[in-house]
Amino acid sequence: AFASGGKSQGLVDADSATRHEMVQSRVRFRGRIAYDGTGYDGWQVQPKRRTVQGELESVLSRRFNRTIRAVGAGRTDAGVHARGQAFHFDLEEGEIETREDEMKLQRALNSMLRRDTRIWNVGRAPKAVKKIRDDGTTVVHRWHVIYESTKKLYSYRLCLAPALDPKQRFTRCHVYEPIDIDRLTSALKQFEGTHDFRAFAGAIEQNERRIGKEMGTVRTVYSVNLVNEGNGNYRVDFLLKGALYKMVRNMMGTALDVAKGRMDEHALIDLLHRSDDDVRKNNRSKPAPPEGLCLERVFFVDDF
């Protein structure tokens, strides 16, 4: 006899098995996306706001006449650009079968997107792999754009000349105050290595309240390089494992304060060696403006 309003364990297991089979029958696709972030409120879907994830899901859903979710590696803030961000989405078996079908889908989606956004390298993700646990049970590992990414390259573009080329006003930050290039280079190099970047994370307290626990704020920065692009233009390349919310912009803003003489480099180093709750408040530097930042590429073992 069944309890009133309940299900037998067998029925629950059957429902779970059916859902599992439905998920496994889907085919995962992946691709790259580039966009001018000027007209976007960032990557993540937000109610009544234009976001990159929202636009991508909208065209996918229109193309297949049902809701299609897109997952991206490397979220961007409002006004931040991307050149080689990566994403994945799932389709039913048989909907897209050949390389020609993939190219047709890519062309169709690009024709539906606005001109400030383009997708490329759309294709099947690596097949799911079955792995046996220590207890003998089998688990299916599906390729995931977030967990498979190995590192990310961000670039921040600056203009230190008296006047900024108007054509670059949405892709390069104009710094009016005098900058000591040697101090900027030295400050940026302090970020290399594994540190607690709590002092450079945006909205850390709000995010911790939202998830109900303390966030891990230790991150690894592989390299930071300042490149002279000529005519008073510079580019800073940040190669890292992963970044906290607004972390790259906060690093850039703090390094600029050192280069302007507003902050001593030893104070920056001290921020990297602290993890107390007040350390974020002690960093009074503002994040660098969003227009200078671009997510250049997300890397994978089987880079596509």
JOGIMO-V502417 format. One record per residue. N is the residue number from 1. RES is the residue in three letters. SS is DSSP state (H for helix, E for strand, C for the rest). D_FIRST is the distance of its C-alpha to the first C-alpha in Angstrom with 2 decimals. Layout:
N:RES:SS:D_FIRST ; N:RES:SS:D_FIRST
This chain:
1:ALA:C:0.00 ; 2:PHE:C:3.80 ; 3:ALA:C:6.64 ; 4:SER:C:9.15 ; 5:GLY:C:11.75 ; 6:GLY:C:10.53 ; 7:LYS:C:10.15 ; 8:SER:C:8.91 ; 9:GLN:H:12.06 ; 10:GLY:H:12.76 ; 11:LEU:H:13.14 ; 12:VAL:H:15.25 ; 13:ASP:H:17.31 ; 14:ALA:H:17.82 ; 15:ASP:H:19.07 ; 16:SER:H:21.29 ; 17:ALA:H:22.63 ; 18:THR:H:23.49 ; 19:ARG:H:25.34 ; 20:HIS:H:27.10 ; 21:GLU:H:28.23 ; 22:MET:H:29.52 ; 23:VAL:H:31.50 ; 24:GLN:H:32.91 ; 25:SER:H:33.98 ; 26:ARG:E:36.22 ; 27:VAL:E:39.83 ; 28:ARG:E:41.52 ; 29:PHE:E:45.03 ; 30:ARG:E:47.57 ; 31:GLY:E:50.93 ; 32:ARG:E:53.69 ; 33:ILE:E:54.58 ; 34:ALA:E:57.87 ; 35:TYR:E:58.60 ; 36:ASP:C:61.13 ; 37:GLY:H:59.23 ; 38:THR:H:61.68 ; 39:GLY:H:59.55 ; 40:TYR:C:56.19 ; 41:ASP:C:54.32 ; 42:GLY:C:53.25 ; 43:TRP:C:50.61 ; 44:GLN:C:47.30 ; 45:VAL:C:45.71 ; 46:GLN:C:46.58 ; 47:PRO:C:45.98 ; 48:LYS:C:49.03 ; 49:ARG:C:51.07 ; 50:ARG:C:52.39 ; 51:THR:C:51.08 ; 52:VAL:H:51.37 ; 53:GLN:H:47.65 ; 54:GLY:H:47.16 ; 55:GLU:H:49.90 ; 56:LEU:H:48.63 ; 57:GLU:H:45.05 ; 58:SER:H:46.49 ; 59:VAL:H:48.53 ; 60:LEU:H:45.78 ; 61:SER:H:43.32 ; 62:ARG:H:45.98 ; 63:ARG:H:46.81 ; 64:PHE:H:43.25 ; 65:ASN:C:42.12 ; 66:ARG:C:39.12 ; 67:THR:C:38.72 ; 68:ILE:C:40.11 ; 69:ARG:C:40.25 ; 70:ALA:E:43.24 ; 71:VAL:E:43.47 ; 72:GLY:E:46.96 ; 73:ALA:E:48.67 ; 74:GLY:C:51.12 ; 75:ARG:C:50.66 ; 76:THR:C:53.88 ; 77:ASP:C:55.07 ; 78:ALA:C:56.57 ; 79:GLY:C:59.88 ; 80:VAL:C:59.35 ; 81:HIS:E:59.89 ; 82:ALA:E:58.44 ; 83:ARG:E:60.02 ; 84:GLY:E:57.54 ; 85:GLN:E:54.15 ; 86:ALA:E:51.19 ; 87:PHE:E:47.82 ; 88:HIS:E:44.88 ; 89:PHE:E:42.40 ; 90:ASP:E:39.75 ; 91:LEU:E:39.89 ; 92:GLU:E:37.89 ; 93:GLU:C:39.00 ; 94:GLY:C:41.94 ; 95:GLU:C:43.10 ; 96:ILE:C:46.02 ; 97:GLU:C:47.10 ; 98:THR:C:50.82 ; 99:ARG:H:53.33 ; 100:GLU:H:54.88 ; 101:ASP:H:51.58 ; 102:GLU:H:51.45 ; 103:MET:H:55.02 ; 104:LYS:H:54.35 ; 105:LEU:H:51.40 ; 106:GLN:H:53.63 ; 107:ARG:H:56.39 ; 108:ALA:H:54.05 ; 109:LEU:H:52.58 ; 110:ASN:H:56.09 ; 111:SER:H:57.32 ; 112:MET:H:54.62 ; 113:LEU:C:55.28 ; 114:ARG:C:58.24 ; 115:ARG:C:61.38 ; 116:ASP:C:60.74 ; 117:THR:E:57.78 ; 118:ARG:E:57.56 ; 119:ILE:E:55.06 ; 120:TRP:E:56.16 ; 121:ASN:E:55.10 ; 122:VAL:E:51.80 ; 123:GLY:E:50.09 ; 124:ARG:E:47.10 ; 125:ALA:C:46.07 ; 126:PRO:C:45.88 ; 127:LYS:C:42.86 ; 128:ALA:C:39.83 ; 129:VAL:E:40.20 ; 130:LYS:E:37.60 ; 131:LYS:E:38.15 ; 132:ILE:E:36.81 ; 133:ARG:C:36.10 ; 134:ASP:C:37.25 ; 135:ASP:C:33.78 ; 136:GLY:C:33.77 ; 137:THR:C:31.39 ; 138:THR:E:32.77 ; 139:VAL:E:33.35 ; 140:VAL:E:34.95 ; 141:HIS:E:37.91 ; 142:ARG:C:38.93 ; 143:TRP:C:42.45 ; 144:HIS:C:42.57 ; 145:VAL:C:45.76 ; 146:ILE:C:45.55 ; 147:TYR:C:44.67 ; 148:GLU:C:46.96 ; 149:SER:E:50.02 ; 150:THR:E:52.60 ; 151:LYS:E:55.13 ; 152:LYS:E:56.46 ; 153:LEU:E:59.98 ; 154:TYR:E:60.95 ; 155:SER:E:64.48 ; 156:TYR:E:66.18 ; 157:ARG:E:69.35 ; 158:LEU:E:72.20 ; 159:CYS:E:75.53 ; 160:LEU:C:78.21 ; 161:ALA:C:81.05 ; 162:PRO:C:82.69 ; 163:ALA:C:81.05 ; 164:LEU:C:77.76 ; 165:ASP:C:77.74 ; 166:PRO:H:76.07 ; 167:LYS:H:74.14 ; 168:GLN:H:72.33 ; 169:ARG:C:71.50 ; 170:PHE:C:67.76 ; 171:THR:C:67.54 ; 172:ARG:C:69.91 ; 173:CYS:E:70.35 ; 174:HIS:E:73.92 ; 175:VAL:C:75.04 ; 176:TYR:C:78.16 ; 177:GLU:C:79.03 ; 178:PRO:C:81.03 ; 179:ILE:C:78.92 ; 180:ASP:C:80.03 ; 181:ILE:H:78.71 ; 182:ASP:H:79.19 ; 183:ARG:H:77.20 ; 184:LEU:H:74.46 ; 185:THR:H:74.28 ; 186:SER:H:74.17 ; 187:ALA:H:71.48 ; 188:LEU:H:69.23 ; 189:LYS:H:69.58 ; 190:GLN:C:68.14 ; 191:PHE:C:64.69 ; 192:GLU:C:64.58 ; 193:GLY:E:62.33 ; 194:THR:E:59.09 ; 195:HIS:E:59.13 ; 196:ASP:E:57.00 ; 197:PHE:C:57.44 ; 198:ARG:H:55.92 ; 199:ALA:H:59.32 ; 200:PHE:H:59.13 ; 201:ALA:C:55.59 ; 202:GLY:C:55.12 ; 203:ALA:C:52.62 ; 204:ILE:H:51.39 ; 205:GLU:H:50.35 ; 206:GLN:H:48.51 ; 207:ASN:H:46.56 ; 208:GLU:H:45.65 ; 209:ARG:H:44.39 ; 210:ARG:H:42.35 ; 211:ILE:H:40.60 ; 212:GLY:C:40.49 ; 213:LYS:C:42.39 ; 214:GLU:C:45.85 ; 215:MET:C:46.80 ; 216:GLY:C:48.51 ; 217:THR:C:52.01 ; 218:VAL:E:53.68 ; 219:ARG:E:54.79 ; 220:THR:E:57.23 ; 221:VAL:E:60.17 ; 222:TYR:E:61.85 ; 223:SER:E:65.02 ; 224:VAL:E:66.73 ; 225:ASN:E:69.84 ; 226:LEU:E:72.28 ; 227:VAL:E:73.85 ; 228:ASN:E:77.07 ; 229:GLU:E:76.75 ; 230:GLY:E:80.28 ; 231:ASN:C:81.83 ; 232:GLY:C:80.21 ; 233:ASN:E:76.69 ; 234:TYR:E:74.38 ; 235:ARG:E:70.89 ; 236:VAL:E:68.69 ; 237:ASP:E:66.17 ; 238:PHE:E:63.17 ; 239:LEU:E:61.30 ; 240:LEU:E:58.19 ; 241:LYS:C:54.75 ; 242:GLY:C:53.05 ; 243:ALA:C:54.02 ; 244:LEU:C:52.69 ; 245:TYR:C:52.81 ; 246:LYS:C:56.52 ; 247:MET:H:57.56 ; 248:VAL:H:60.15 ; 249:ARG:H:61.71 ; 250:ASN:H:61.90 ; 251:MET:H:63.54 ; 252:MET:H:66.00 ; 253:GLY:H:66.78 ; 254:THR:H:67.40 ; 255:ALA:H:69.62 ; 256:LEU:H:71.61 ; 257:ASP:H:72.19 ; 258:VAL:H:73.63 ; 259:ALA:H:75.82 ; 260:LYS:C:77.04 ; 261:GLY:C:77.99 ; 262:ARG:C:75.49 ; 263:MET:C:73.59 ; 264:ASP:C:74.76 ; 265:GLU:H:73.16 ; 266:HIS:H:72.52 ; 267:ALA:H:70.32 ; 268:LEU:H:68.23 ; 269:ILE:H:67.95 ; 270:ASP:H:66.89 ; 271:LEU:H:64.01 ; 272:LEU:H:62.76 ; 273:HIS:C:62.79 ; 274:ARG:C:60.80 ; 275:SER:C:57.08 ; 276:ASP:C:57.11 ; 277:ASP:C:55.51 ; 278:ASP:C:58.95 ; 279:VAL:H:60.18 ; 280:ARG:H:59.04 ; 281:LYS:H:60.91 ; 282:ASN:H:63.95 ; 283:ASN:C:64.22 ; 284:ARG:C:66.03 ; 285:SER:C:66.60 ; 286:LYS:C:65.06 ; 287:PRO:C:63.18 ; 288:ALA:C:65.47 ; 289:PRO:C:65.14 ; 290:PRO:H:62.39 ; 291:GLU:H:64.67 ; 292:GLY:H:66.21 ; 293:LEU:E:62.96 ; 294:CYS:E:61.53 ; 295:LEU:E:58.66 ; 296:GLU:E:60.65 ; 297:ARG:E:58.14 ; 298:VAL:E:54.86 ; 299:PHE:E:55.22 ; 300:PHE:E:52.87 ; 301:VAL:C:53.33 ; 302:ASP:C:53.42 ; 303:ASP:C:55.34 ; 304:PHE:C:55.04
